[in-house]
Amino acid sequence: MRFPLISYFTFVCIALGTAQVTTAAERIRATQSSHPLDAYAIGALKLAVSKLDGRYSLEVLQNQYTQSRAIEELESGNMEVMWLASNNEVEERLRPVRFPLLKGLLGHRINIINPNHQSRFDRVKAREDVSQLSFGQGIGWPDVAILEANGLNVVTTSKYNSLFYMVEGGRFDGFPRGVLEPWIELDSRPELDLTVEKNLVFVYTLPFYLFVARDNRELAEALQRGLDIALEDGSFDEYFFNDDMVKSAIKRSNLDARIKFPLTNPELNKNTPLDRKEYWLDVSAAQN
C-alpha cells in the first residue's frame, strides 16, 4: 500500500516525535559527599528510579556540602533530591518522601568516645547517670533537639569533622552516631584515638528520608511509588540487608546486649508513617 507523500511525511514525524517523547528521561540531580550514608542513599535512589519505567535519569554530583548548604542548593533548583534525618523544620522547608530508607535503624544511637573515658559509661545504670555526661552534635542536626528535650547536655559545632577531634580531646564525653556510622567513620580516621562505646544505646524514632523541593510534588510522589514497588517486590529488603554497612552495623553493634535508653522525639512529624510496619526494622529479629 502506498501513502500519499504528505500523509507519509506526517506519519514519520509523529512516529519520531513519539519515540523522542518516550525515550527522553527527566534528569534528577543529587549530590554525594564522603559521608558513609551517602553511598547507601544513592543506591536506594537508583533502585527507586529503576522502578519508574525510564521516566527519570539520575545524575550524581560530587560535593562536600554541609547540610544547610545542601538544603539551599535544593531550594535554589541546583539539584532535585537529597536525604536527611527528618524533623519538623526540614519538613516545613522541603517535601519529604515518607519512606524510611534505613528502616528506623538510624534512631539507634551508640557513642564514639575516647577509649580512656569508657569507665564514665560503665557507671551508667539509669537515666540520671546519663544526664551527668555531655554529647556532641552538629548545629542544625535533629538529634540536638531530641537529646536536649530528654535532659541531656549537648555541645554543638558547625563542622562535622571537628566533632571527632572534640570528643578525642574531651570537649564532651560521647558523640552519638547511628549504628550504621561509627565503624566506617573511625576506619577513615585511624590517626585519632577513638573507639565505639560498649554498653549503651539511645533509641528514638528518626526517619531518614529522601527530600525534594517543596513545590515538586510530582517527583516526591514518583519516588514514593518507586520505593514502595521495590519494597513490595522484595528488591528493597534485598538491597538493605545485603548492604555491607548495614550487615556490619547489625553484627557489630550488639544492640540486644546494650542498656537501652528510650528517648522521645519532640520533632517527629505527625505524618510519620508509624502504622506502616513493613517500613520499620525489628532489630531483635534482625540480629537473630
ChimeraX attribute file (.defattr): number of C-alpha atoms within 10 A of each C-alpha:
attribute: neighborCount
match mode: 1-to-1
recipient: residues
	/A:1	3
	/A:2	5
	/A:3	9
	/A:4	9
	/A:5	9
	/A:6	9
	/A:7	10
	/A:8	12
	/A:9	12
	/A:10	12
	/A:11	13
	/A:12	12
	/A:13	12
	/A:14	12
	/A:15	12
	/A:16	12
	/A:17	11
	/A:18	11
	/A:19	11
	/A:20	11
	/A:21	10
	/A:22	12
	/A:23	11
	/A:24	12
	/A:25	14
	/A:26	12
	/A:27	13
	/A:28	16
	/A:29	18
	/A:30	22
	/A:31	22
	/A:32	20
	/A:33	14
	/A:34	11
	/A:35	13
	/A:36	17
	/A:37	17
	/A:38	17
	/A:39	14
	/A:40	19
	/A:41	20
	/A:42	18
	/A:43	14
	/A:44	21
	/A:45	22
	/A:46	17
	/A:47	19
	/A:48	23
	/A:49	23
	/A:50	17
	/A:51	18
	/A:52	16
	/A:53	10
	/A:54	13
	/A:55	15
	/A:56	21
	/A:57	15
	/A:58	18
	/A:59	13
	/A:60	12
	/A:61	12
	/A:62	10
	/A:63	12
	/A:64	13
	/A:65	15
	/A:66	13
	/A:67	18
	/A:68	13
	/A:69	11
	/A:70	20
	/A:71	22
	/A:72	16
	/A:73	18
	/A:74	21
	/A:75	18
	/A:76	11
	/A:77	12
	/A:78	13
	/A:79	22
	/A:80	22
	/A:81	29
	/A:82	25
	/A:83	24
	/A:84	21
	/A:85	20
	/A:86	25
	/A:87	21
	/A:88	14
	/A:89	12
	/A:90	17
	/A:91	14
	/A:92	11
	/A:93	16
	/A:94	21
	/A:95	20
	/A:96	25
	/A:97	24
	/A:98	21
	/A:99	23
	/A:100	22
	/A:101	25
	/A:102	23
	/A:103	22
	/A:104	22
	/A:105	25
	/A:106	21
	/A:107	23
	/A:108	23
	/A:109	25
	/A:110	26
	/A:111	24
	/A:112	27
	/A:113	27
	/A:114	24
	/A:115	13
	/A:116	12
	/A:117	16
	/A:118	17
	/A:119	10
	/A:120	13
	/A:121	19
	/A:122	12
	/A:123	11
	/A:124	17
	/A:125	14
	/A:126	11
	/A:127	13
	/A:128	11
	/A:129	12
	/A:130	19
	/A:131	14
	/A:132	13
	/A:133	16
	/A:134	17
	/A:135	25
	/A:136	26
	/A:137	24
	/A:138	20
	/A:139	16
	/A:140	15
	/A:141	17
	/A:142	22
	/A:143	25
	/A:144	19
	/A:145	17
	/A:146	20
	/A:147	21
	/A:148	12
	/A:149	15
	/A:150	15
	/A:151	15
	/A:152	18
	/A:153	18
	/A:154	20
	/A:155	17
	/A:156	17
	/A:157	14
	/A:158	15
	/A:159	12
	/A:160	15
	/A:161	12
	/A:162	14
	/A:163	23
	/A:164	22
	/A:165	15
	/A:166	19
	/A:167	22
	/A:168	22
	/A:169	15
	/A:170	14
	/A:171	14
	/A:172	21
	/A:173	26
	/A:174	28
	/A:175	26
	/A:176	23
	/A:177	23
	/A:178	19
	/A:179	25
	/A:180	25
	/A:181	20
	/A:182	24
	/A:183	20
	/A:184	15
	/A:185	16
	/A:186	17
	/A:187	10
	/A:188	11
	/A:189	13
	/A:190	9
	/A:191	8
	/A:192	15
	/A:193	16
	/A:194	21
	/A:195	18
	/A:196	21
	/A:197	23
	/A:198	19
	/A:199	20
	/A:200	20
	/A:201	26
	/A:202	19
	/A:203	20
	/A:204	21
	/A:205	22
	/A:206	27
	/A:207	26
	/A:208	24
	/A:209	21
	/A:210	25
	/A:211	27
	/A:212	26
	/A:213	23
	/A:214	15
	/A:215	12
	/A:216	14
	/A:217	13
	/A:218	10
	/A:219	20
	/A:220	22
	/A:221	14
	/A:222	18
	/A:223	25
	/A:224	19
	/A:225	18
	/A:226	22
	/A:227	28
	/A:228	17
	/A:229	17
	/A:230	21
	/A:231	18
	/A:232	12
	/A:233	11
	/A:234	11
	/A:235	14
	/A:236	19
	/A:237	15
	/A:238	12
	/A:239	17
	/A:240	18
	/A:241	13
	/A:242	12
	/A:243	14
	/A:244	12
	/A:245	19
	/A:246	19
	/A:247	15
	/A:248	15
	/A:249	20
	/A:250	19
	/A:251	12
	/A:252	13
	/A:253	23
	/A:254	15
	/A:255	22
	/A:256	12
	/A:257	11
	/A:258	14
	/A:259	15
	/A:260	17
	/A:261	17
	/A:262	14
	/A:263	16
	/A:264	14
	/A:265	20
	/A:266	15
	/A:267	17
	/A:268	17
	/A:269	16
	/A:270	8
	/A:271	7
	/A:272	15
	/A:273	14
	/A:274	12
	/A:275	8
	/A:276	9
	/A:277	10
	/A:278	11
	/A:279	19
	/A:280	19
	/A:281	14
	/A:282	13
	/A:283	15
	/A:284	11
	/A:285	7
	/A:286	11
	/A:287	14
	/A:288	8
